[in-house]
């Protein structure tokens, strides 16, 4: 089994103030949901998505050039492929 590594988590906690819709908070509490865990998970996912989007944007030119090179010349070891 592989261990998941969370590159964002620090292992520390910080108290913060959030403004949330009262109806949403009441519904979450009534359902027994942990607001801190849910907010943290949502922020973690949003952060990962944004970092991935930024990486794609920053590396778009490189990826396009690699794709053009492959389109023009083919894969370097394609003749050895078994599929």
C-alpha positions in Angstrom: 0.0 0.0 0.0 1.4 3.4 -0.9 1.4 6.2 1.5 -0.2 9.4 0.3 2.0 12.5 0.7 0.2 15.8 1.2 2.6 18.5 0.0 0.3 21.2 1.3 -0.3 20.0 4.9 2.0 21.4 7.6 0.6 19.3 10.4 -0.1 22.5 12.4 -3.5 24.1 13.0 -4.4 27.8 12.9 -7.7 29.3 14.1 -9.3 31.5 11.4 -12.6 33.3 11.0 -14.9 32.4 8.1 -18.1 34.0 7.1 -20.6 31.3 6.0 -24.3 31.4 5.2 -26.2 30.7 8.4 -28.5 28.2 6.7 -25.5 26.2 5.3 -23.9 26.2 8.8 -27.2 25.0 10.5 -27.7 22.3 7.9 -24.1 21.1 8.2 -24.4 21.0 12.0 -27.7 19.2 11.9 -26.2 16.6 9.7 -23.3 16.2 12.1 -20.7 17.4 9.7 -17.3 18.8 10.8 -17.1 22.2 9.3 -13.3 22.5 9.9 -12.6 19.2 8.1 -14.9 20.0 5.2 -13.5 23.5 4.8 -9.9 22.2 5.0 -10.6 19.5 2.4 -12.3 22.0 0.0 -9.4 24.5 0.4 -6.8 21.7 -0.1 -8.6 20.6 -3.4 -9.0 24.2 -4.6 -5.3 24.9 -3.9 -4.2 21.8 -5.7 -6.4 22.6 -8.7 -5.1 26.1 -8.9 -1.5 25.0 -8.6 -2.1 22.5 -11.4 -3.7 25.2 -13.6 -0.8 27.6 -13.0 1.7 24.8 -13.9 -0.1 24.1 -17.1 -0.2 27.8 -18.0 3.5 28.3 -17.1 4.6 25.2 -19.1 2.2 25.5 -22.0 4.9 26.7 -24.4 7.1 23.8 -23.5 4.3 21.2 -23.8 3.3 22.7 -27.2 6.9 22.5 -28.4 7.3 18.9 -27.3 4.0 18.0 -29.0 5.0 19.8 -32.2 8.4 17.9 -32.2 6.6 14.5 -31.8 4.1 15.5 -34.5 6.9 16.3 -36.9 9.3 13.5 -36.1 7.3 10.8 -34.3 8.1 9.1 -31.0 11.8 8.4 -30.7 11.4 4.8 -29.7 8.1 4.1 -31.6 9.6 1.2 -33.6 10.1 -0.7 -30.4 6.5 -0.4 -29.2 4.6 -3.7 -28.9 1.1 -2.1 -29.2 
